[in-house]
Amino acid sequence: MAVYMKNNKKIKVGFVSLGCSKNLVDTERMLSVLDEDGGFEIVAEDFEADVIIINTCAFIEEAKQESINNVLDIAWLKENRDLKGIVVTGCLAQR
């Protein structure tokens, strides 16, 4: 079942994948699911996205801080650009 925005346009999704190779595999799985759905368009540039998914890491303090900084950077886009939503997944979100 495809999901579309109000104007029948595909939802443009950007990804940020942080941390270990497991996170990269998880991100690739999410990309695959969204691609198979058909209602989403994956975009490379964050300023093109309607929604950005951030797959975070919090294994060590430096990774946790990098994840927090990325979430804050993307939150700035939501407040100051056309970004409609942020989804945070991964280790930091689980904590």
N, C-alpha and C positions, 0 to 999 in steps of 0.2 A: 504494500500500500504506500504510494508516494505521498509525500507531504509537500505542500506548496505554500508560498506566501499568498496574501490576499489577491494579488494581481496575476495569479497562476504562473508566477516565475519561480524557478527553482531557488531553494535556499542556498546561498553561497556560504560554504564552510571552510574556515582556515584551521590549521593545526599547528600546535607547538608541542614538540615531544622532547622532554628533558630526562636526563638520567641514563639508566642502564639499557642494555640491549633488550631486556624484557619489556621495558616501556616502548621501545621502538617497535617490537613485535605487536604489542597491544595497540599502538597507534595504527599500524598497518591493518590490523583486524578491523578497527573502527572505520578506517578509510574504505575498506572492502565492503563492509555492511552498508555504509552510506552510498557507495557507488552502485551497489546492487539494487538499492531501493528505487533509484531513478529520480527522486524528487530533490536531490541535492547536487550541487556543483561544487567540486573541490577547487579552491583557489590557492595560489601560492603566496599572494601578497595579503598581509593582514588588513590593509586599508580597503581591499575589495570585498571582504567577508561581511556577511550578515551576522554570523555566529562564529566564534573562535573557541575551539576545544583545546585546553591546555592539559597535557598529560604530565603530571608533576612527579618529582622525586623528593624524598625526604630521608634518604638513607643515612647521610651524614649532614652535619650542620651547614656546610658550604652548599650542598645540593638543596637543602631546605630553603636557604636564603635565596638561591637562584630562582627557585620555584615561586617564592613570595614576590620577588622583584618582577618576574614575568607576569604574574597575576595583576600586580599593580600597574605595570605598563599597559596591559590589555584593558584594564579598567579605565585607564585614561582615554583610550580610544572610544570606549562606550560612552563616557561622559562628554567627549569633545568631537566625536565623529558620528558616522551613521551606523556604528555597530549596534546590533539589536540585543545580543546576548553573549554570555560567557559561560562555558561549561568547564569545570575543573574536575579532573579525574586523577587517578594514580595515588601514590603513597601519601602525599600531603593531604589530599582530600579524605583519605581513609583515616588519618589521624584525627 
